[in-house]
Amino acid sequence: MPDWKEIVRERLAALRLEPSREAALIEELSQHLRDTYAELLAQGVADEEAARETLLELNDIRLLAEELRNAKSPLPSGDPRLYGTTNATWSSALFGLWQDFRFGLRGLRKDARVASLATFTLAIGIGASTLIFSILENVQLSPFPYKDANRLARVYEHFSSGLINRDAFAPEEFVDFRQQNHSFADLLAVGSLEILYSGPEGTRQTWGAWISPEIFAVLGIRPLRGRAFELSDGEPGAPPVCAISYRLWTEQFGQDPSILGRPLTLNGERRTLVSILPPRSRFLDLDIWMPIHVRRDTAVLGAANVRAYFGAVGHLKRGATLKSAAADLEPILARYEKDHPANYPEQIDILLKSFTDSQVGDSKGMLFSLMGAVIVLLLIACSNVANLLMARATAREREMAIRSALGAERWRLVRQLLVESFVLACAGCAAGCAFAELGLKATLRFIPADALPSEIQIGLNPTVIFFSVLLAFITTLLCGLAPALRAATANLLSALATSSKGGTSGFAHGRFRAGLVISEVALSIVLLTASGLMLRSFFALQHVELGFEPSHLLWLRVALPQGRYDSAEQKKVFFEAALSRVTAIPGVTMAAESYAPPSCCAGPSVLNISGKEHAGTWYVRYEPISTDYFRTLQTPLLRGRLLTQSEVLSAGRVTVVNQAMVRTYFAGAEPIGRKIEFGSFDNVPDYPHNAWFEIVGVVADAKNRELTAPAEPEAYIPYTTFGRTSRSLLVRTAVDPVSLLPEIRRALWAVEPDAALSRAVPVEDFLKDYAYSEPVFALITLSFFAGIGLLLVVVGVFSVMAYSVTLQSHEIGVRMALGAQRGSVLRMVLAKGFRLIVSGIAAGVAISFVLTRLAASQFWGVSPRDPWTFSLVTALLLIVGLAACWFPARRATQVDPLVAIRHE
């Protein structure tokens, strides 16, 4: 055996301490080294390896000198190994911190298993948090690259019925808003419209807009190629110019730079291309911009003489809010409403939305809910790591006691352990960012291509990286502070007296670690409950009664050349021929004309019913259809009859209504034969005025707003009633509908070579993108987090129970030596674990009751306190928790009484 006293004396000789103190330190250190050496030999380590491992605790004289210096021990003056220079306060502090890092890294390398598990656990928590924050930051907090995008707002007029929000205004109304408001620094006009253009592959359709020419300066956009609009470009009689998006330039023109300066034929008008926009400047998802100055006399737009209406988007002045700006516009609206009462059948208020909310929609609640979920997951991860570090701190109590005996201050010990925790957090942060990057690539696959504005780019930008680093600092405190304080405040004499495995002091630590496990179980209950409720909601959503059969159904939006198919008669000629050709295609069983895709909103109108007096304003949705519309959708007829071919072709004044219409406005009376009037038709030139439609049939309700909302009153009229607005085709097939797209396109081109399909998608895919995408994303993400949380709980319960069994080896050995049966020992350990799990479940259920109530808007078709969900989650945690306790309990029954007693 090495002479430990002599080894220590040689190490301390360089410090030239006072003789009395040196003798005491030699005694303490040599005893510690003897104990460490003996313990390593007892574990089966070879003599040479045991001696080498023991000497590692004294192999850094500078670290030992720093400990003694902190204790204000008499140190030799002028020793460059210890002080360096005379005014080295900062140098000394940095040197001490560097030593802490070196010592921490060496200690973690020696305990690689704990370090690896802690790093992986933190990487999961930090990675999940970084992933969701990346989506939240890029989608909600800073999604757009425009100048002062956080102050951009969009103007709407909100009908008191809540049926619609109008976002397009007559020119004189827009001019009043722009000139008379005091809240906007600027206000851009945006007149959106479908545009047909001739591309390399024939006629194509896209969305464009007449737009204020100052848009480049207002939004801070620098063209990728070409020049920005000039103010003169929007003047009447100016040479017609346009700008196109990067997407259109790439997809339709192959990024051909020579296209700049060439004329493009847009809706029959030739315009010179002067600008190609940057990749992230597809404002309002518009591919083509055409400059215009809006004046009060701007009645029509373009060669097709389309009626002019404009949206309003602009920057709020600093200090202005959405609420104050809306109040500022209200008097302007009131004056315009007084001069044009026919345009305002009911009370209308100004509604302002931030540009982000207007473009991204209602995903904010879901994203913040997921952010809350990952915070819960991060807390579980931190609890788990804190458990690991508590166990490690318990095993190191004797080491800390010896360092304290050498003169180390408590702050120095706390700093050392916090540095080790910080090293783990940094490693977890780096690995977490890598996990987040991989997770984003997988997550983006669940987000439909058209679900978010094209300006949004989700990735790990500097803000997200800063957030991840901030999490590393937070987790350092969450994971390391309690173990550090516990180790620093341990009783010196008892710590030196006990073994390095923790001895009796481990029981005090055990209570804290048990509390951490209870917290983990409670937080896991919250995640699992939310995931279970989301699963129930998605199941209910998938089984909602649609009112139509979506399988083998294709929806196609048809864009026709403006100026040639604007009247009802012109549209009738086209669709009569188109439907005849499409239904003749092999594999097509039925086809019909429609306005909106199934489950989407049809147009709203004020409703009048003959012989019925009423207060307030009644509304109904109307859908222009062809004869086979209901047969194509497979929506059943409940009473009366459907529209006939002759009624449709002659624009007969007949209509079919849904059940919601009957329930809402007829209250059990017979609707067949009654007449209704669409009051809003009188305000549109192309629509029939003062026209009453006779109800000839009632069909079953079909979803016409949102899948989670009940069907609204709706009336179906012949599509030949008016010619305004774009139209669609619904095609039912006996084969895969996508396979028939080329033939359907050729059939339409045979009728009109310049017709274009702006969108063609199976209705099942449309529903996935339109109705199911957000719930699927939330369900998959939340379930993943809940699964990770459950795994961490299993690890936490297992580690605590295994550690408890290790600490109680002596007690268990005594019990078994006195005759205790293995079954009773097994029950004792399982009972302890059962109490922890039940306590955590009780706390988790209570917390879940509160949180799910607050997040009730994220669930549909299921109560936030659904007993089945809570019961299944509780049973799952109980089974998994007891399974985690089983293996440590089995290990306890295999303790040899003689070995356990002798070891202690």
N, C-alpha and C positions, 0 to 999 in steps of 0.2 A: 504494500500500500504506500502511495506517495506520502512524503512528509508535508502535510498541508500547512502546518505552522511556518515551516521554513519558506515554503513557496509564497505565502502571504507576506511574511516579513520582507522578502526580497522585493515584492511588488510595492510595498509601502515605503521602502527605504528611500525611493526617489522623492517622496513627498516631504521628508524631514519633519514629521509631526512631533508634538510633545511626547515624551516617553510614556507618560501615564495613559494618554489617549491612544497611542500606538499599540500598547499592550492590550488594551480593551478591544480595539478593533481587530487585532490579530486573533484574539480568542474567539470573537463572534464569527469572523469570516472563516476561520479554519474549521469551526464546528459546522457551519453551514456547508462548507465544501465536503466535509466528511459525510454528512447526512445525504447530500446529493449523490456523492459517489456510491454510497451504500445502496441507495434507492435504485440507481441505475444497474448495479450488480444484481439486485433482487429481481429486476425485470428481465434478466438474462442477457444484458449487454456485456460484451467482452471487456477485459480489464483495460486494454489500451484505449478502446473507444470510449469507455466510461470515464477514464482520466481526461481524455481530450475534451469530451462534452462538459465535464466539470470545470476545466480550466477556461472554457469560453466565457464563464461568468466573471472572470477577472482579466480578460485579455486586452482591455482597453484602458490604459492608465489615464488617458485624458478624460474619459467619462467619469472615472472614479474621482479624479481631481476636481471636476466640475461639481460633483455631488458635495464634496467637502467644502468647496468654495462657497456654495449656496448656504451651507451651515455656518459660515463665517469662522471656519477653523483657521488656525495660524498656518499660512502657506509661505513657502520660501519666496521672497521678493525677487523680482527680476528674472524668474525662470521663464524663458521664451516658450517652453512647451505648454505652460499653463496660462500665461497671460498674453504673450505676444508683445504688445506695446503698453505704455503706461496709461494712455487714455483710450482703452479698448472696451468701453461699456457696451456699445452696440456690437462691436466685433465679438465680444464675449457672449452676448445674448444670441447672436446668430450662430455662433459656434455651438452653443449649447443646444439650440434647436436642430442644427445639423446632426449633432450626436444623437438627439432623440430619434430623428428619422433613421439614422443608421442602426441604432439599437432596435427600433421598432421593426424595421425590415428584416433584421437578423432573427428577431424573435418570431415573426410571422413565418419566415422561411423554415424555422425549426418546427413550427406547428402548422405545416402546410395544409393539412386536412381541414382544420378549422378555418384557416384563411381562405381556402378555395371555396368552402361552403358559404362563408359569410359574403365573399365577393359575388358569388353567383346569385345569392339571395338578394343582395342589394342591386345587382344588375337587373334582375327581374323587376323589382319595384321601381327603380329609377328609369329603366327602359320603357316600361308601360306608361309611366307618368310623362316622360318625354314624348312618346308617340302621340298620346291624346292631346298634350299641350301643343304639339306641332300642328295637329289638325285644327285645334281651337284657334291658335294664333293666326294660321294661314287662311282659315275660313271665316272667322268672326272678328278677330281683333285687328288684323292688318292684311286684308285679302287683296286690296287693289293697289296698283303702282302709281296711281294718279296723285297729283299735288294736293296736299291737305284732304286726302280722301276721307278722313274721319269727320270732316265738316260738310261733306256732300250730302244733300237731302233731295228727296223726290216728292213732288206734290201730287196728292190725290184728292178727289172729292168723294166723301163718304156718305152714302145714302143712309137715312135713319133706319130703314128696314134691315140694313146689314147685308142685303143681297149682293150688292156689287160695290166696288170702289172704282170710280172713273179716273183714268190717268191720262186722258187725251182731251184737249180743250180747243175750242174754236179760236181762230187767230186773234180776234179782238179781245177775248178773255185772257189769252196768254199775254198779249201786249199790256193789258191792264195790270196783270200780276207783275210783270217785269218792271213797269214804269212806276207803279204806285206803292210797292212794298218798301219796308224799311229794315228788313231782316236779312235779305240775301245780298251778298257782295256781287254776285253775278247770277244769271239765270239763262240756261241753254234751252233752246227749242229742239225737240227730237220728234220728227214725224215718221214713225216706223211704217214700213210697207213691204210687201213681197216684191221681189225684183226678179224678172226673167232676163237672163243675159246669154249671149252666144259664146260658149267656151269651146275648147278644142274637141270636146266630145258631143257637140250639139247644144241644144237649149237646156239650160239648167236654172234652177230656182234657188234663191237665197234671200236672206233678210237684210234690208238696208234701211236708210233713213235720210230724209231731208234734215239737215242739222245746221246749227249756227256756225258760221265760219270761224268764230273765235275759239272753237273747242280746243284747238291745239294749245293755245296760250293758257286757257282757263285750266285745263287738266295737266299742263306741263308735259305734253307729248312731243317728242322729237321724232320725225319720220325716219324710218329705217332707210328708205330711199326716196328721192324726190324732195318736194318742198311742202311746207304747211300751207293751209288755206290762207288766202289774203282776204281782208274785209271786202274788197271789190268783187271777189268771186261770188258773193251772195247777192249782188245787185241784179235787178231785172235787166235782161239784155246782155249780161256778161257771158263770155265764152263758157259753155258748160264743161265743168271739170268734176272729178271724183277722186276718192281715195278708197283703197281696198285693204282688207285685213291681211295679216301675215298668213293666216290659215287659208284664205281663199287663194292667195298668191302661190302657196305651196301646193295645195291639193288640186287646183284647177289649171295652174299655169306653170307648174314645175319649177318655181322660183326663177323664172326666165327674166333676167334684168332688162332685156330689150323691150319688154311690154310697157315700161314707163314711157309716157309721152304718146302712146298709141290711143286711138279712140276705142271705147267699148260701147256696144249697143245695149242699153239698159231700158227695159220696158219700151222699146221702140225708139228711144232717143239716144243719139250718139254723144258720148261724153269723153273728154280726154283724161286719161289717168295721169295724175300729177303727184300722187303720194302713195307709198306702201308703208303701212303702219308697223310698229314693232310687234314682236310676238305677244306681249302681254297688254296690248292696247285694243282689245276688241270690245269697245264700249257698248254695254247693253246687248252683247252678243250679236252685234251688227257687223256684217261683212263688207258693206259698201256705204260710204258716206257721200252725200251730195250737199253742197253748201247752199244756204238760203237765209236771207234776212226776212223775218216774219213781220208783216205789216197788217194793219187792220183789214186791208182789202185783199189779203192773200186768200183767195177763195178756193182755187184749185191748184193741183200740183202736177207738173210733168205733161208729157205729150198725151197721156191717157185722161187728163183732166180729172184726177182723183180728188175728192173733197178733202180740204185741208183740215187736219186736226194735229195738235202738237202736245207732247208731254213736256214737263218742266223739271229740269234738274239743275241744281246750283249749289254754291258754297254758302253756308250760313256765315254771317258776320261773327267775329269773335265776341263771345258773350251771349250770343243768341242761342236759344234752345229750340228744339222741335215744337214744344208747346207754345212758346212765345211767338215763334214765326207763324204758326198756324193761326194764332189769335190776330196777328198782324194782317193776314190775308183774308180773314173773315169779312171785314167791311167791304173789301173789294168784291168778293163773291156776292155779298148781299146786293150791292148796286147792280151787278151784272144780272143777277137773278131777277131783280125787279124789272129790268128792261127786256128779259127773255123768259117769261114765266113758262112757256111751253116746254123748255128744256129741263125744267125742274118740277116734276110731278109731286115731289115730296120734300121734306126738310133735308137739306144737304149741309154738311159741315166740311171744313178743310181738315184733311188728315195728312200729316207729314211723316215720312219714314226715312230713316237713315238710308243712304245708298246701299250699305251692306245688307240691311234687313230686307230691302226691296229686291235685292238680287239673290241673296242666299236663302231667304225664306225662313222657315220655322225650325231650323236645325239647332238654334242656339240652346234651347232647353235640353235637347238630347245630348249635345256635346258637353254642356256643363254637368249634366247628370253623370256622364262617363268620366268627366274629370273628377267628380266626387268619388266615383268608384275606384279610380286608380289611386287617389289619396288614401282610401281605405286599404287598398292593396299595399301601398307603400308603408303604411303604419304596421300592417301585419309583417312585412319584411323587416322593418326596423325592430319590431318586438322580437322577431326570431334571431336577428343578429345580436341584439342586446342580450338575449338569453345565452347565446354562444360566448359572448364576451364576459358575461357574468360568471359563467363556468370557468372560463380561462382566468379571470381575475381571482376567483376563489382558489384555483390551483397555484396562483402566484402570490398568495398572501404572505408566505414566508419570505419570498424574494423582496416584496415591498417592505416588509418589516426590517429586513437586513439593510436595505437601502436607507430606510428611515433612521436606523441605528447608526449608520455611517454619517448622518447629518443632513440628508436630503429633506427639503421642506415639502409640505403637503402639496403646494402648488406645483412643484417640480414633478411629483408623482402623478398628479392629475394631468399635467401637460403631457407627460410621457404616454399615458394611456389614451389621451385624446389624439395625440399624434398617430398612434397605431390605428385608432378608429378612423382618422382622416385618411390614412394610407389605404385602408380598406374601402372607404367611401370613394376615393379617387379612382381606384381600380374598378369599383362598381359603376362609377360614372362613365368611364371609358367603355367598359363592356356594355353598359346600358345604352349608350349612344349607338353602338354597333347593333344591338338588338333592335333599337328603335328604327334604325335605317332599314334593316331587314323587314321589320314589322310593317313599316310604311308601304314597302313594295307589295306586301301581301294584302294590306288593308285597302289600298287603292283599287285592287281588283274587284272589291265589293261595291265601289262607288260608280254608278253609271256615268258614261262619258258626258252626258248632257245634264247631269244632276247639279253641277256647279258651273259658275261662269268660267269661261276659258282663261280669264286673267289670273285665276287662282292657281298657284303652284305650291303644292304641299311638299315640304322638305325640311331638313335640319338647317335652318338659317341661323345667323348669329344670335338672334333673340332666343331661339330654342336652345342653342348651346349654352347661353348664359343661364337660362332656366335650369338646365341640367346641372351646371356647376353649382348653382345656388342650392339645388337639392342635395348635392354632395356635402355642402357645409351643414345643411339642416340635419341630414342623416348622421353626420359626425356627432352632433349634439344629442340627437335622439338615441343613437346606439351606444355612444361612448361615455356620456356624462355620468349616468347612474353607476356603471361598473367602476369608473374612475373615482368617483366620490366614495363609493363603498370601499375600494381598496385603500384609498388615502386616509379614511377615518377608522380603519380597523385597529383593534387594540394590539399594541406592539408586543406585549408580553405573551398574550394568548396566541398570537400569530406565530411567534418564535417557538412556542411550546408545542404547537400542533404539527402534524405532518403536512407535507406539501400538497396533499390531496384535498385538503380543506378541513378535515377534522370536524369538530363540533360547530365551528363557525359557519360551515356550509349550510346548516339548517336555517340560519337567518337569511342567507342568500336564497335558500330554497323558497322561502315565503315570497320574496320579490319575484323570483322566476315563475312561481306558480301564478302570481298576479299577471305577469306578462302572457302566460298561456291562456288564462281566462280572457284577457283582452283579445288575443288572437282568435279564439273561438268565437267571441262575440262579434268581432269585425267580419269574420268569415260568414257568420250567419247573415249579416247584412248583405254581403255580396251575393251569396247563394239565393237569398230570398228575392232580391231584385232580379237576378237572372231567371229564377223560376217564374216570377210574375211576367217578365218579358216573354218567356217561352209560351206561357198561357195566352198572352195577348196576341202573339204571332199566330198561334194555332187558331185562335178565334177569328183573326183577320183572314186567314187563308180559307176558313170555312164559312165566311159571311155569304149570304145569299145575294148574288150579283144581279139577278134578274135577266141574265143572258148567258149563253154558253161561249166562253172565250177560246176554247180549243179549236184548231183548224180555222181560225178566223183571222183575216188579214185586213189591216187598216192602211189606206193610202191617201195621203193628202195630195190633191191635184191642183197645180198652178196653171192657169190659162192666160194667154196673152191679153194684157189689159187693152181696152178699147175695142176688142173683138168679141168678148164674151161677158159683157157687163150687164146686159138685160136678161130678164127672166126667159124670154123667148130664145135668145142665143144660148143660154145655159141648157135649156131643154133640148135643143137640137144636138148639142154635144153629148150630154149624158144619155139621151135615148139611144144614140148610136154607140156610145162607149159601153153601156150596160149590155147591149145586144152582142157586141163582139166579145166582151169579157166572159159572159155566161156561156158562150160557145166554145171556150177553151176547154179541152179535155182535163178533167180533174177539178173543175169549178162546178159547184152544185147550186150556188145562189150568189147574187150580187145586188147591191143596193147603193143609192146615194144617201149621204148624210152630211151634217155640218161638223159635228165634233166627234172625236173618238168615243167609244163606249166608256161609261163611268166618268166622263168629263162634263164640265159645265156647258150647257147650251145657253143661248142668249136669253136674258131676262126681259120681261115686259110688264107694264102695268096691266092689270086684268079687270075687265068689267063683265058681269054676268047678267043676262037679261032677266028682269023681274026680281033682282036681288039688290036691296039697298044695304049699304054698309058704311061704317065710319072708317076713316083711315084709308090707306092705299093697299090694294091687293096686288100680289105679284104672281107670275107664272113663268116658267121657262118654256121656250118654244124651240122645236127642232124641225127644220125642213127635211123631208124624207121622200123617198120613192116608194113604189108599191110594195116591193118585197123586203122592206126594211125589217119588219118584225120577224118574218120568216128567216131572214138571214141571221138575225141575232138569236132566234129561237126563244123569243119572249112570248109567253102565252096570252091569248085573247081571253078575257074574262066575261065580257058581255058585249052585245052589239056586233059590229063588223069592223073590218079594216078598210083602209082607203082602197078604192078601185083604180084600175089603170086609167080609165077615162077621167076620173076625178083629178088624178095627178096631172095628166097631160093638159087638161083644160083649166088647171089652177082653181079647182072648185073650192068653195068656201065651206069646207068640212074639216073636221079635226078628230083625232083620237087622243084621249087623255089617259093618264095613269091613275092608279088607286089613290096615291097621295093627293091628287087634285080632288077626287071625289070625297075623301075623308075631310079635307081641309075646308072646302067651300060648299059642299052639298049636304053634309051632315045627315046622311042616310036617305036623302031624296034621290029620285031617279035622275041621273045626268043625261041619259040618252034623249036626244031631241032638243036639249037646251042649247042656247046660243051664247057664245062668249066673244068679247072684243079685246084685241091686243092694243091697248091705248098708246103704247110707245110707237106703234107703226105710223101714227099720224105725224110724227116729227121727222120722218125719214122720207126723202123725195121718192125713192124707188119702191117703197113699200105701199101696200093698199091702205087707203085712208077710210076711216069710218066703216070698216069692213067687219061684219059679224060672221063667225064660223059656227056651224052646227056640229055638236058632238054626236058622232055616229058609233063610237066604240070605246071600251075601257080595257086597257092592258095591265098586266102585272107591273108592279114597281120594278124599275131597274135603277141601279146606283147612278146618280147624275151630278154628284158634287164630290164627295169623298167617300171612300169605302167605310170609314168609321162614322159617317153621318147618315141619318135616314134620308130616303129619297124625298126630293122636293116636288111640289106640284109641277107637272110638265104636260105640254100639249104638243102633238105632232101634226104638222100641216104639210100640204103638198110642196115639194121643193120648187115648183114653178110659180109659187106665190110672189116671189121677188127674185131679182138677179144679183143683188148686192152680196158681198162676202165670198170668200173662197169656199170650196166644197171638198168633200172626201168621198172615197169609195170604201165599202165594206164588202169583202169577198170571202165566202165560205167555200172551203175546198175539201176534197176527199183525201188529199195527199198533203205532204209538207207544204204549207203555203209559200214559204220562201223559194221553193223550187220553181214556182210558177211566175215569179216576178218578171223575168225577161219576157215571157210571152204576154203578160198583162201590159208591160210597158210598150211592146210592139203594137198591141191592140189599140192602146190610146194614141200612139203616134200615127196609126193608120187613119184615125179620125181627125187628129190635129197634130201636125208635125212639130209645132212649137209648144206643145203641152209638156209639162215637167212634173215629175213626182218629187215634191219637196221632202216627203218622208214616206217610207213604206216599212211597216213593222208588224209582226204578228201581235195580236191583241194580248196574248199571254206574256210576251216579252214587254209589251207596253205597260202592263200591270206590274210586272216585276220592277221596272224602272220608276214608274209613277207612284205606285202604292206600297210596294213591298221592300224597296231598296233600303230606306232608312230603318224600318224595323229589323230587317235582316242584319244590317251593319251593327245596329245597337245590340242585337241578340248575340251575334257571334263574338263581338268584342267583350261584352259583359260576361258571357259564359266563359270565355278564355280567362278573364281576370278572376272569376269565381273559382275556376279550376286550379289556377296557380295559387290562389289564396288557400284553397283546401289542402293542396300539397304542402304549403308552408306550415299550415296548422298541424298536419300529420308529423312533419319534421320536428316542430316545436314540442308537441306532446311527447313524442318518442324521446327527444333529447332530455327533457325534464325528468321523465320517468326513469330513463336509463341513469341519469346523473343521481337521482334520488336513491335508486337501488345501490349505486356505487357507494354513496355516503352511508347507507344503512347496512352495508355488508356486515359490520361488526354486530349490530343489533339483530340482524336476521340470523347470523351464525349462532348467537347466544340463544335465540328463540328455538332454533332447530336443535341445538345441543340439549336444551331443556325438554325436548319432546314435541315441539310444534310440527304438525304435519305439513307436507308440501302444499296441499290444497288450501290450508288456512293462510299460508304465506302468499299463495297466488291471489286469494280473495282480498287479503290486506292491501296488496299493491294495486290490484284492479279497483278496489274501493277508493283509494286515494286518487287515482286517475279519473274515476267516474265522478267524484265530487268536483274536480277541476272542470271537466267537460260540462256537467250539468250547470255549474255556476256560469260558465261562459255562454251556454245556450240560453239560459234565463235572461242574462244581460243583453244578448244579441237579439232575442225576440222583442224585448222591450224597446230597444233602439230601432229595430226594423219597423215596429208599429208606427213610430213617429216619422221616420224618414220616408217610408213608402207612402204615407199619407201626404207628405209634402210634395212627393214626386208623382202624385196620382195622375197628372196629365200625360205622363209617359206610358201609361198602361191603358189598354182598351179591352173591353169585354171581360174583365176580371176585376174583382174587388181588390184594393190595395191591401186588404187584410184577409185575403183568401185563405180559409183554414186548410185546404188541401196543400197549398204551396208551403205554408208554415209547418204543417205536419211532416211532409216529405223531407223538407230541409232539416228539421230537427232530428228525424230518424236517421238521415244520412250522416249528420255530424256525430250522432251518438255511436253509430256503427263504426264509422271511420276512426273516431277517437278511441274507442275501446280496442279496435284492432291495433292502433298505434301503442296502446298500453300493454297489449298481450305479450309482445316479445320481451320487453324489460321484466314483466312479471314472471315469465317462464325462466328468464335468466336468474331471477331471485330464488326460485325454487331449486336451482342447481348449485347454490352456494355451499361449499364444503365448510361445515362449522369450524373444524380445526384450523383450516387455512385462513379463514376470515379472522378468527380470534388471534392467531399467531401474527398475522400481517399487521393488525392494529397494535 
